[in-house]
Amino acid sequence: MASQKLSRLRQAEQKTPRLLRFLAQNMLLGIALGVVFSSILILTNTAGLHDLLTGDEHPYVAIFMLNVMCALTFGSLAMGVAVMTLPWGKICDMRERKDDDAT
């Protein structure tokens, strides 16, 4: 059962174009960095953020919103940096032969 799921996952990964996998990996890295950044801001009490959150009646909403906004910002930044650093002087190495549109 587990081996069937693993083989399906590998087949799906092989069908996904390399460029999309590359962008998704960078996005996930950026999201993780955004969550870590917002957690560090709260834990170090930067600008009294921890005190402000603990004094709130519903701090989880504010923490969730801070995490989501930082994850969105850092994820977008990581994807933008990934796109801007792709080679542009020649055909991109990220394309695979099966991704060609030529028939």
C-alpha positions as CSV (number, residue, x, y, z in Angstrom):
1,M,0.0,0.0,0.0
2,A,2.7,2.5,1.0
3,S,4.9,1.4,-2.0
4,Q,1.9,2.2,-4.4
5,K,1.5,5.6,-2.9
6,L,5.2,6.2,-3.2
7,S,5.3,5.1,-6.9
8,R,2.3,7.4,-7.6
9,L,4.1,10.3,-6.0
10,R,7.2,9.7,-8.1
11,Q,5.1,9.5,-11.2
12,A,3.4,12.7,-10.4
13,E,6.7,14.3,-9.7
14,Q,8.1,13.2,-13.0
15,K,5.1,14.6,-14.9
16,T,5.5,18.0,-13.2
17,P,7.8,20.3,-15.3
18,R,11.2,21.0,-13.7
19,L,10.6,24.7,-13.7
20,L,7.5,24.4,-11.7
21,R,9.2,22.1,-9.2
22,F,12.0,24.6,-9.0
23,L,9.6,27.5,-8.2
24,A,7.7,25.5,-5.7
25,Q,10.8,24.5,-3.8
26,N,11.9,28.2,-3.7
27,M,8.4,29.2,-2.6
28,L,8.4,26.6,0.3
29,L,11.8,27.8,1.4
30,G,10.6,31.4,1.4
31,I,7.5,30.5,3.4
32,A,9.6,28.6,6.0
33,L,11.9,31.6,6.3
34,G,8.9,33.9,6.7
35,V,7.4,31.8,9.5
36,V,10.8,31.6,11.2
37,F,11.3,35.4,10.9
38,S,7.9,36.2,12.4
39,S,8.5,33.7,15.2
40,I,11.8,35.4,16.0
41,L,10.1,38.8,16.0
42,I,7.6,37.6,18.6
43,L,10.0,35.6,20.7
44,T,12.6,38.4,20.9
45,N,9.8,40.9,21.8
46,T,10.9,43.3,19.0
47,A,9.1,46.7,19.4
48,G,7.1,45.2,22.2
49,L,5.3,42.8,19.8
50,H,5.2,39.9,22.3
51,D,3.7,42.1,25.1
52,L,1.1,43.5,22.6
53,L,0.1,40.0,21.6
54,T,-0.1,38.6,25.2
55,G,-2.3,41.5,26.2
56,D,-4.8,40.8,23.4
57,E,-8.0,38.9,24.0
58,H,-7.5,36.7,20.9
59,P,-3.7,36.6,20.2
60,Y,-3.9,33.6,17.9
61,V,-5.7,35.6,15.2
62,A,-2.9,38.3,15.2
63,I,-0.2,35.6,15.3
64,F,-1.8,33.8,12.4
65,M,-2.1,37.0,10.4
66,L,1.5,37.9,11.1
67,N,2.7,34.5,10.1
68,V,0.6,34.4,6.9
69,M,1.7,37.9,5.7
70,C,5.4,37.2,6.4
71,A,5.1,33.8,4.7
72,L,3.5,35.4,1.7
73,T,6.1,38.2,1.5
74,F,9.1,35.9,1.9
75,G,7.7,33.2,-0.4
76,S,7.1,35.8,-3.2
77,L,10.6,37.2,-2.6
78,A,12.2,33.8,-2.9
79,M,10.3,33.0,-6.1
80,G,11.2,36.4,-7.6
81,V,14.9,35.8,-6.8
82,A,14.7,32.3,-8.3
83,V,13.2,33.7,-11.5
84,M,15.7,36.6,-11.8
85,T,18.7,34.3,-11.3
86,L,17.7,31.9,-14.1
87,P,20.1,31.9,-17.0
88,W,18.9,34.2,-19.8
89,G,21.6,34.1,-22.4
90,K,20.8,30.7,-23.7
91,I,18.0,28.1,-23.6
92,C,17.1,27.5,-20.0
93,D,18.4,24.3,-18.5
94,M,15.2,23.8,-16.6
95,R,13.3,22.7,-19.8
96,E,13.1,19.0,-20.5
97,R,12.8,17.5,-23.9
98,K,9.3,16.3,-23.3
99,D,8.3,19.9,-22.3
100,D,9.1,21.2,-25.9
101,D,6.1,22.5,-27.8
102,A,7.7,21.7,-31.2
103,T,5.8,18.9,-33.0
